[in-house]
């Protein structure tokens, strides 16, 4: 229970990786606040605060409400994000602006408002949800991959900038995870069974990553026990990035 007495904010806590992370942090003793557009399934796990991370005014309002509950923040998990399918040829300017605003600027936006509260912690930690798409070329994911590449670089820059504040900054790089977004993506495929099999087979473990597995990695990085870990990315991708196995 190394998270006992710690306060945590998880963005996108209503479902998927965010929900699993909120559950795991709460199970380990943290007081969790979920920033999301809707409460989703977090009602028994986290205190929901409505927040659109793509809108500065919404983020500012969310932190005002958060300050009514706590005076110090120990953990910020920047998990909320959106996906996009397509190439640079098919992607519209609107798609680029929307994805970058949520996936990249959203992290900066939330973190900026969190900094005053994080600076009051003795073990402050920010964990960003990045992706295998930041380090491996995936077909039909141009916009999404560009945004996650930016998240990886942003994580390193934030770690350098805020070391003096005593704030560690790291990220997790999940492979294709079995989340509601992926399930919706599969539902649009001509053959969802074949498409799922293709996604599973490209990860050496032969299956999709679970949201719980990503949550455990996030908790490792967020833990006060990981006090010397900063500016690091942890792959949770079934070996997709590092392994080259014969078929």
C-alpha positions in Angstrom: 0.0 0.0 0.0 2.8 2.4 -0.9 0.1 4.8 -2.4 -1.6 5.3 1.0 -2.2 9.0 1.6 -1.4 10.0 -2.0 -3.7 11.9 -4.3 -3.9 11.0 -8.0 -5.6 12.4 -11.1 -6.2 10.1 -14.0 -7.5 11.6 -17.3 -9.8 9.4 -19.4 -10.6 7.4 -16.3 -14.1 6.4 -17.4 -13.0 3.4 -19.4 -10.2 1.3 -20.8 -6.6 1.9 -19.6 -7.7 5.0 -17.6 -10.3 3.0 -15.7 -7.9 0.1 -15.0 -5.3 2.6 -13.8 -7.8 4.3 -11.5 -8.8 0.9 -10.1 -5.3 -0.1 -9.4 -4.2 3.2 -7.8 -7.3 3.1 -5.6 -6.6 -0.6 -4.7 -3.1 0.4 -3.6 -4.4 3.1 -1.3 -4.4 6.3 -3.4 -7.3 8.8 -3.4 -8.2 9.0 -7.1 -9.9 11.7 -9.1 -11.0 10.9 -12.7 -11.0 13.7 -15.3 -13.3 12.7 -18.1 -16.1 13.9 -20.3 -18.4 11.4 -18.5 -18.3 9.4 -15.4 -18.2 6.1 -17.2 -17.6 3.2 -14.9 -15.5 5.0 -12.3 -18.3 5.8 -9.8 -17.1 3.3 -7.2 -13.4 3.9 -7.7 -12.7 7.6 -8.3 -14.2 11.0 -7.8 -15.4 12.2 -11.2 -14.6 15.7 -12.3 -15.9 16.6 -15.7 -13.0 17.7 -18.0 -12.4 18.2 -21.7 -8.6 18.1 -22.0 -8.9 19.7 -25.4 -10.3 22.9 -24.0 -8.3 25.2 -21.7 -11.3 26.7 -19.9 -12.6 23.2 -19.1 -9.2 22.1 -17.7 -8.9 25.3 -15.6 -12.4 24.7 -14.2 -11.6 21.1 -13.4 -8.5 22.1 -11.4 -10.5 24.7 -9.5 -12.9 21.9 -8.5 -10.0 19.6 -7.7 -8.6 22.2 -5.3 -11.8 22.1 -3.4 -11.0 18.5 -2.5 -7.2 18.4 -2.1 -4.3 20.9 -1.5 -1.6 18.7 -2.9 -1.3 16.4 -6.0 1.1 13.5 -6.0 0.4 11.6 -9.2 -0.9 12.8 -12.6 -1.7 10.1 -15.2 -2.1 11.8 -18.6 -4.1 9.0 -20.2 -6.9 10.6 -22.2 -6.5 10.5 -25.9 -8.2 9.8 -29.2 -7.3 7.6 -32.2 -7.3 8.1 -35.9 -7.1 5.8 -38.9 -5.6 6.7 -42.2 -2.6 7.9 -44.1 -1.3 11.5 -44.7 -3.1 11.3 -48.0 -6.5 10.6 -46.4 -6.2 12.6 -43.2 -7.8 16.1 -43.2 -6.5 19.2 -41.6 -9.4 18.9 -39.1 -8.2 15.4 -38.1 -4.7 16.6 -37.6 -5.8 19.5 -35.4 -8.2 17.5 -33.4 -5.8 14.6 -32.6 -2.8 16.8 -31.9 -4.9 19.1 -29.7 -6.1 16.2 -27.6 -3.1 13.8 -27.6 -0.3 16.3 -27.3 -1.5 19.8 -26.3 -4.0 18.1 -23.9 -1.1 16.6 -22.0 0.7 19.9 -21.8 -2.5 21.7 -20.9 -3.4 19.4 -18.0 0.2 19.2 -16.7 0.5 23.0 -16.7 -2.5 23.4 -14.4 -1.3 20.5 -12.3 2.2 21.8 -11.6 1.4 24.1 -8.7 -0.2 21.2 -6.8 2.5 18.7 -7.9 5.3 21.0 -6.6 3.8 20.6 -3.1 4.3 16.8 -3.1 7.4 15.0 -1.8 7.1 12.3 -4.4 5.5 13.9 -7.4 5.1 11.9 -10.6 3.6 12.4 -14.0 3.0 9.4 -16.3 1.9 9.9 -19.9 0.2 7.2 -22.0 2.2 7.0 -25.2 2.1 4.1 -27.7 4.1 1.6 -29.7 3.1 3.9 -32.6 5.8 6.3 -31.3 8.6 3.9 -32.0 7.3 1.5 -34.8 5.8 2.3 -38.1 2.2 1.1 -38.2 0.1 1.2 -41.4 -3.0 3.5 -41.5 -2.0 5.3 -38.3 -0.1 8.4 -39.6 -1.8 11.1 -37.5 -2.0 9.0 -34.4 1.6 7.9 -34.7 2.8 11.5 -35.2 0.9 12.5 -32.0 2.4 9.7 -30.0 5.9 10.4 -31.3 5.3 13.9 -29.9 4.2 12.5 -26.6 7.4 10.5 -26.3 9.5 13.6 -27.0 7.3 15.8 -24.7 7.8 13.3 -21.9 11.6 13.7 -22.1 11.4 17.5 -22.3 9.1 17.6 -19.3 11.3 15.3 -17.3 14.3 17.6 -18.0 12.3 20.8 -17.2 10.8 19.7 -14.0 13.5 17.7 -12.4 14.3 20.8 -10.3 10.8 20.8 -9.1 11.1 17.2 -7.8 8.6 15.9 -10.4 9.4 12.7 -12.2 8.0 12.3 -15.7 7.8 9.0 -17.6 5.6 7.3 -20.1 4.2 3.9 -21.0 4.2 2.6 -24.6 1.4 0.1 -24.9 1.0 -2.2 -27.9 -2.5 -2.8 -29.3 -4.6 -3.1 -26.2 -8.0 -4.6 -25.7 -9.8 -1.4 -25.0 -13.2 0.1 -26.0 -11.5 2.1 -28.8 -10.0 -1.0 -30.4 -13.3 -2.9 -30.0 -15.0 -0.1 -31.9 -12.4 -0.1 -34.5 -12.8 -3.9 -35.0 -16.6 -3.4 -35.2 -16.1 -1.3 -38.3 -13.9 -3.9 -40.1 -15.3 -6.0 -42.9 -14.2 -9.1 -41.0 -13.7 -8.3 -37.3 -12.5 -11.8 -36.5 -9.8 -11.7 -39.2 -8.8 -8.1 -38.2 -8.5 -9.1 -34.5 -6.4 -12.1 -35.5 -4.1 -9.8 -37.5 -3.7 -7.4 -34.6 -2.9 -10.2 -32.2 -0.4 -11.9 -34.5 1.7 -8.8 -35.0 2.6 -8.9 -31.2 5.0 -11.7 -30.4 3.0 -12.9 -27.4 0.2 -13.6 -29.9 -2.6 -11.6 -28.1 -3.7 -8.1 -27.4 -2.3 -6.3 -24.4 -4.8 -6.0 -21.5 -5.7 -2.6 -19.9 -4.7 -4.1 -16.5 -1.2 -4.8 -17.7 -0.7 -1.2 -18.8 -2.2 0.0 -15.5 0.4 -2.0 -13.6 3.2 -0.4 -15.6 1.8 3.0 -14.9 1.6 2.3 -11.2 5.3 1.1 -11.2 6.3 4.5 -12.8 4.1 6.5 -10.5 5.2 4.7 -7.3 7.4 6.5 -4.7 9.5 3.4 -4.8 10.6 4.4 -8.4 12.2 7.6 -7.2 15.2 7.3 -9.5 13.2 6.6 -12.6 12.5 9.7 -14.8 12.7 10.4 -18.5 11.9 6.8 -19.2 9.5 5.0 -21.5 8.3 1.5 -20.6 7.0 -0.8 -23.4 4.0 -2.9 -22.6 3.6 -4.3 -26.1 3.9 -8.1 -26.0 7.5 -7.8 -27.4 6.4 -5.9 -30.5 9.1 -3.3 -30.3 12.1 -5.3 -29.2 11.7 -8.8 -30.6 12.2 -10.1 -34.1 11.0 -13.8 -34.0 11.0 -16.2 -37.0 7.5 -17.2 -38.2 
